[in-house]
Amino acid sequence: MGGGVGTVPTLRREHPDAPVIEPLRFTFVVACGADHAFSTWTERAAAWWPRQHTIAQQEVAEIVFEPRVGGRIFERTRAGGESEWGEVTIYDRPRRIAYLWFIAANRSDATEVEIRFVEEAAHQTRVEIEHRGWERLGTARGPAWRDVNQGGWDGVLPCYLAACASAAAANPSGGQHMATSVGTGTQESPWRLKTPPGTSEYQMWRDETADPPALVCQVGGTQLRYHLRCIDDLHQMLKQHGDWMPLGGADEQKPAPDGSVEAWGRSQDNPVRGWYGLKKGLRGRFGVYVPPLLEALGLAELEHNPRNNRMRAL
């Protein structure tokens, strides 16, 4: 993921003579490397961010931090609705991110969040958060809004810590790593992924204008399409399954191993009553290309062996 480094803009204070209000500061250590700690915050937030701390007040499909200075921070519901949360002002992966923060507020009342990721060992990172700028709201609103946000951080940070700990437990030896998806899932900024063994690269993005809405998979010069709902459907199936499931990737013309993700992706018993693949002749390989996306979104754990890989829900 490419990124620029910027400078946090100096926001105009509504009451320039008001005394400075102490920033909120949090420091803690997570059991993973800095890159994973950074991407868990910026790329996989939808997998762990508490629904009561979203605008929609429900589990959202995505929480997007566009990976650039000036990038939007927003939530996207499963129905496609978007709500703004903030704007990126510094993007220095994997060391630092800063942004204007105006979730549940007017942009003119934005405060500033800066997060540093300091790797202390191979699988240990110190996270330093500073949330400042309350004084620009004035002595009446500033302290009260600071207190509201203190409660927000108290609700969000334990979930982030658990998400980082879950990744560490899934990979205690450090021998395998969760896929890092570079992009936001649009055609202009697709998810860039690798097959489970790590031998081939490909891209995926949402096409919500298609009928039915599609998950597009570009592998070299070949384009496959799956029902977009497969992301949620596969995650729910794996949660109900409650254990590891073999991937069993196979072309459309070949049988899928019983009890595999591939077999489920073409079964009459799944929610679409058949193939998730949408292009005749290219409806297979569901168990090859879709699982790494769920891993990158923080929805599943995936093995990365040369063959016979499995996955399970997170």
N, C-alpha and C positions, 0 to 999 in steps of 0.2 A: 504494500500500500504506500503510494507516494504521499508526501506531506510537506507542507511549508511551515516555516517558523515565523511567527509574527510577534507583535508586541501588544499586550493588553491595552486597549484604548483607555484613555482617561475619561471617565464619564463625567458629565456636568452634574454637579451637586445641586439639588433643588434648593438646599439651604446651606450656602457656602460657609456661613459662620457657625454652623452647628458643630458641636464637639464630635471627634472621631469615635465611632462605636466599635468596640473590640470585635475583630473578625471571629467567626467560628473556625476552630482548628481541630483536626483529627489526625492522629498518627497511629499506624498499626502495621503489623507484618503479615503478609500472606504467603502461603506455602507453594509458591510457583515462581517462575521466572518473570522478569519485568515485561517481556513481550506478551506473555499470556495474561498477566495482570492488566496490562493496558488494553488488550483486545477483549477481555471479559467485560471491561467497563464500556468500551466504545463500540463493540461489534455484537456482543451477545447479551445486552442488557434485557432484552425482551424475555429471556429465559429465566431471569431471576428477579427483575424489578417488581416490587409488590404492586398488585393491581390497584390498591387503595391510594397509591401515590401517582396514578395516571389521571389524565383529564377525563378519559372515558370511564374510569372507575370499574374496569374490567380487564381481563387478560387481553393484551394487545398483540397484533400479529408481528409488529416490528417496533423497535425503538432505534432510530437512525441518528448517528453522529456522522455527518458528511465529512470525509477525511481531508479537509483543507481549511485554510484560514477563510473565514466568511461562510463556511458550511453551515447548513441548517441542522438543528437538533429538534427532532419531532417524533411523535408517536403516530403509528398507522394502525387503525383498527382492522379487524378481519373483513369489515364491510368496505374498506378502502378509505375511510375518513382520516384526515390528518389534523393534528393539533400541534402548534409550535411550542417548543420548550426553551430554545435558546439559540445562540450563534457562536460558532467556534472562533476564537481569537488567536490561539496558539495551537499548532499541531506538530509535535515533535516526537513521533513514535520512536522508541517505546518509553521515552523519558518523561514527557510532560504534555499535558493538555490543559488549556484554559478556555473558558467560554463565558459569555453573557448568559444569565439565567433568569428567565421570566415565565416559567411554568405557573399557571394559575394567576398571572399578573399581566399588566400592560408592559409592552416592550420598553416604554419610557421609564418604567420602574425597575429595570434590570439591575441585578446585582452581579458580582463577579465570582466565579469559581476557578480555582487553579489546583491541579492535581499533579504531583510528581511521583514517579515510580523509580525507586532507587534499588537496584539489584544488589543485595548484600552477599548472596551465595548463589550456587547454580539453581536452586529451587526455593529461593527465599527473597522476597522483595518488600522493602519498606514503602508504604504508601503514605504520602503527606498531602492533606487536603486543607486548603484555606478558602473560606467563603466570606467575602468582604463587600463593602460598599453600602452598608446599611444607612450611614449618615446622610447619603444623598436623598433619602426619603424624609428626612427631618426628624426632630426629636420626638414627635408624636407617633409617627408611623414606623420609624426605623427600628427601635427596640422591639416593638410588638411583632414586626415581620421577621426579625431575627429569631425570636422565640418560636414562631410558627415553623421556621426552617430548621431549627434545632430538632424539633419533633420529627420533621421529615427525614433528616439525616439519621436519627435514632432508629427509624423504621427501615431505611434503605440499606445502611451499612452492614447489619448482620446478614442480610440476604446476599450481599456481594461477597462477604467473607465465606459464607457457606458455598457459594458457587466456585470460588477459588479452591476451597478445601476439597470439594467434590472432584475437581480436575486432578488435584494432587493424589487423592485416594485411587482414582482410576488409573494413574500412571506413577506408582510409587518409585519405580526404578529410573524413571526419566527416559526409558528406552523408546517409547512411542509418544507422539505428540498429537494433540488435537489439531485438526486442519485449521488453518487460518484463512478465512475468506476475505479477499481483498475486493472491496466494492460494496455497493449498497443495494444490488439486486435490480437495477434498471438496465436497459439496453446500453445506455451511455456509460454506466458504471456497474458492469456485471460482477457477480460473484466469481472469483477465479479460484478454482479448486483442483485437487488432484485425486485420482482414483485411490482406493484404499491401500494398495501396495506402494503408492507414491510414484508409480512409473509413468503416468500420463496426466497431462494437464487439460483442463477444459473450462468452459465458462457457462454460467447459468444466469437467467434473469426472468423477471415476471413479465408476462404480456396480459395485462388485465383487460385489454380491449378485445381480445380474441373471444370467440364463442365456441366452446366454453373457455374461461380464463385459463391461460396456459403457463407452465413452467418450461421455458425454452432452454435447451441444452445444446451448446455448440461445441462439437468435438472436431477440431480441424475444419475441413470443408463440409462436414456432415452435421445436419441439424435435426435433433430429436425434440419431441414435445410431449409433455405429460400434463395431466390435469393439475392445475395449480393447487387444488385442494389436497394433493397427495402429501404435502408437507405436514399439514395438521392431521390428516387421516393416518399416516404412518406413525406419527408420534403417539397418537391416541392408541393405536393398535399395540405398539410396543409397551406402553404403560400398562395396558390390560394384560399383556403377555407376561410381564414382570420378570423376565429373565433374558439371557442372551438368545439371539436368533441368528442363524447363519444367513449370509447375504445371498448366496446362490445365484449370482448374476449370470444371465444367459441371453443370447439373441432370441428374437421372436420365434425363429424357426426351430429352436431347440427347447426341449422340455426343461422346466425349472425343478430343482430338487424339492421334494416334499418338505413342508415346514420351514421354508426359507422366505426371506423378504421378497425375492423375485417371484416365488409362487403366489404369495399374497397379492402382489402387484398385478396379477392377471386372473385372480380367482373370482368366481361368481359370488363368493361370500363377502367380498370387500364392499365398502360403501358405494362404489360406482358400478358394482355388479359386473366386473370384468376388467379389461385392460385399462390401466392408467395411461399407458402410451397412446398417443393420438394419431401418429403417422403410420399408416399401414406399411408393414415391412420393417419398420423401425420402432416397434412398440415394446421391444424387450430392453434388456440391460438396465432395468429399473433398480435392481440390486447393486449395480455398479455405480451409477451416477447420482442417485438421490441420497443414499446414506451419508456421503461426505458433506452434503449441504446441511443435513440435520445436525451433524457434528459441529460444523462451523457456526451454526445458529445457537449452539449450546443446548440443543434438545436431545442429543444422544451421545453415547460413547461408542467409539468404533475401533476395532482392531486394525493394525496395519502390517500384517504378515504378508509374505509373498503370495499366499493363497489361503483359501478356506477361512476367510475373515468373518467375524460376527459383529453384531451391534446390540445395544440395549438402550432403553430410554433413560434420560436423566430427569 
